[in-house]
Amino acid sequence: MKEIPGFEGYWASEEGLIYSARSGSLNLLSSQPDKHGYQRVTLKGSTGRDRQPVHRLVLLAFAGLPKPGSVCRHMDGDKANNRPANLQWGTHAENAADAIRHGTLGHSMKARHRRLSAAQVLDIRLRAAAGEPSRCLANEFHVHPSYIPRLIRGRNWPAANEGEGGVKSSPSLAA
């Protein structure tokens, strides 16, 4: 474990977890995902409580302070993998290139944060056509229920309508 610079009494582990030693004993802090899926912890300091992203704290502890304008990159694209070996400082352009490489940003998506693969889109369309409720599909695929009808109509993921990415959908589903 390494102490996190600028956050006295807080430590990051090789497992990508954050601990507090402020009470005299080492305590694991619980983390919660933010609206973008990144894990955050609440730290206490002289200015009160502060929610910080776990990946940034881990990288501060293991790689030191970033250069101005640098961002934390998840090398495997998994926002939950906050191990130091998976994190690097880099530019916004490098981070965007990473996202394209591991499929979290790119072709067929209007949204910046892709959650579904082309095969999942086809599965959703086929199951919806067979009568499976949108709410059930949304829960299973961890998307908002309003997203399912847009997938069915072909408004989102239009390339899956055209059979790109190795996926072909039924013409009746793309209408």
C-alpha positions as a printed Julia matrix, in Angstrom:
175×3 Matrix{Float64}:
   0.0     0.0     0.0
   1.02    3.55   -0.64
  -0.07    6.82    0.92
  -2.0     9.13   -1.41
  -0.16   12.43   -1.93
  -2.27   15.42   -0.95
  -4.68   13.28    1.07
  -3.1    12.8     4.47
  -4.14    9.61    6.24
  -5.48    7.91    3.11
  -3.84    4.94    1.4
  -4.31    3.04   -1.88
  -3.73   -0.69   -2.27
  -2.44   -2.84   -5.15
  -6.03   -4.15   -5.43
  -7.3    -0.66   -6.27
  -8.95   -0.03   -2.92
  -8.81    3.06   -0.69
  -8.17    2.91    3.05
  -8.27    5.49    5.81
  -5.79    5.51    8.69
  -7.16    8.73   10.18
  -8.7     6.99   13.21
  -5.45    5.25   14.13
  -6.41    1.93   12.52
  -6.62    1.04    8.83
 -10.22    0.98    7.55
 -11.41    0.1     4.04
 -13.59    2.85    2.58
 -16.73    1.84    0.76
 -17.06    3.12   -2.78
 -20.1     3.88   -4.9
 -20.35    4.34   -8.66
 -21.01    7.83   -9.96
 -23.41    8.52  -12.86
 -20.67    7.53  -15.35
 -19.85    4.22  -13.63
 -16.58    5.28  -11.96
 -16.12    4.27   -8.33
 -15.88    7.17   -5.84
 -15.08    7.41   -2.16
 -15.84   10.16    0.33
 -12.8    11.59    2.07
 -12.8    13.91    5.06
 -10.43   16.84    5.19
 -10.01   20.29    6.64
 -12.59   21.67    4.19
 -15.19   18.98    4.91
 -16.22   15.95    2.88
 -14.95   15.44   -0.64
 -15.96   12.71   -3.13
 -12.98   11.55   -5.15
 -12.68    9.0    -7.98
 -10.91    5.84   -6.8
  -8.92    5.45  -10.04
  -7.38    8.9    -9.65
  -6.46    8.33   -5.99
  -4.83    4.99   -6.81
  -2.84    6.49   -9.65
  -1.73    9.42   -7.48
  -0.42    6.94   -4.9
   1.39    4.66   -7.33
   2.46    7.0   -10.17
   2.63   10.38   -8.49
   1.22   13.7    -9.57
   0.15   14.05  -13.21
   1.45   16.6   -15.69
  -0.94   19.53  -16.2
  -3.87   18.51  -18.41
  -3.36   14.8   -17.86
  -6.23   12.4   -17.25
  -6.34    8.93  -15.73
  -6.62    6.17  -18.35
  -8.09    2.69  -17.73
  -5.94    0.58  -20.03
  -8.45   -2.29  -20.3
 -11.56   -0.08  -20.51
 -13.03   -1.54  -17.32
 -14.06    1.34  -15.03
 -14.18   -1.06  -12.08
 -10.56   -2.21  -12.52
  -8.69    0.35  -10.42
  -5.51   -1.67   -9.94
  -2.36    0.43  -10.47
  -1.17   -1.86  -13.29
  -4.34   -0.94  -15.25
  -4.02    2.83  -14.81
  -1.82    5.42  -16.53
  -1.67    9.19  -16.84
  -2.18   10.4   -20.39
  -3.7    13.03  -22.63
  -7.36   13.38  -23.5
  -6.51   12.21  -27.03
  -4.83    9.04  -25.7
  -7.83    8.39  -23.45
 -10.22    8.74  -26.42
  -8.04    6.41  -28.53
  -8.13    3.88  -25.67
 -11.94    4.12  -25.56
 -12.18    3.42  -29.29
  -9.73    0.51  -28.98
 -11.65   -1.23  -26.19
 -15.09   -0.45  -27.56
 -16.46    2.07  -25.09
 -16.55    4.8   -27.74
 -16.9     4.52  -31.45
 -18.86    3.55  -34.52
 -22.62    3.05  -34.24
 -22.98    5.05  -31.07
 -24.54    8.45  -30.58
 -23.92    8.19  -26.85
 -20.4     8.8   -25.56
 -20.41    5.81  -23.2
 -21.27    2.6   -25.03
 -22.79   -0.11  -22.85
 -23.97   -2.65  -25.41
 -22.25   -4.71  -28.07
 -23.75   -5.16  -31.53
 -24.66   -8.76  -30.6
 -26.53   -7.53  -27.49
 -28.45   -5.0   -29.61
 -29.57   -7.79  -31.95
 -30.55   -9.96  -28.97
 -32.63   -7.13  -27.5
 -34.36   -6.5   -30.84
 -35.2   -10.16  -31.37
 -36.47  -10.64  -27.82
 -38.55   -7.45  -27.96
 -40.08   -8.61  -31.26
 -40.97  -11.89  -29.52
 -42.88   -9.89  -26.89
 -40.42   -9.59  -24.01
 -41.19   -6.4   -22.0
 -38.82   -3.44  -22.42
 -38.48   -3.06  -18.65
 -37.17   -6.62  -18.29
 -34.69   -6.14  -21.13
 -33.52   -2.82  -19.69
 -32.92   -4.4   -16.29
 -30.99   -7.32  -17.74
 -28.77   -5.15  -19.96
 -28.38   -2.32  -17.41
 -29.75    0.45  -19.62
 -32.56    2.94  -19.03
 -36.0     1.57  -20.02
 -36.5     4.44  -22.49
 -33.45    3.24  -24.44
 -35.02   -0.08  -25.48
 -37.73    1.37  -27.8
 -35.07    3.53  -29.49
 -32.98    0.4   -30.12
 -36.0    -1.42  -31.53
 -36.82    1.46  -33.92
 -33.18    1.62  -35.04
 -32.75    5.16  -33.76
 -29.74    4.07  -31.7
 -27.23    1.66  -33.21
 -28.27    2.26  -36.84
 -25.24    0.27  -38.07
 -26.73   -2.87  -36.51
 -29.68   -2.28  -38.86
 -27.28   -2.46  -41.78
 -25.54   -5.58  -40.54
 -22.25   -3.87  -39.65
 -20.03   -5.34  -36.99
 -21.0    -8.88  -37.94
 -24.61   -8.36  -36.87
 -27.66   -8.47  -39.08
 -31.11   -7.66  -37.92
 -34.45   -8.53  -39.36
 -35.81   -5.83  -41.7
 -39.04   -5.8   -39.69
 -37.11   -4.84  -36.54
 -35.31   -1.9   -38.14
 -38.54   -0.15  -39.17
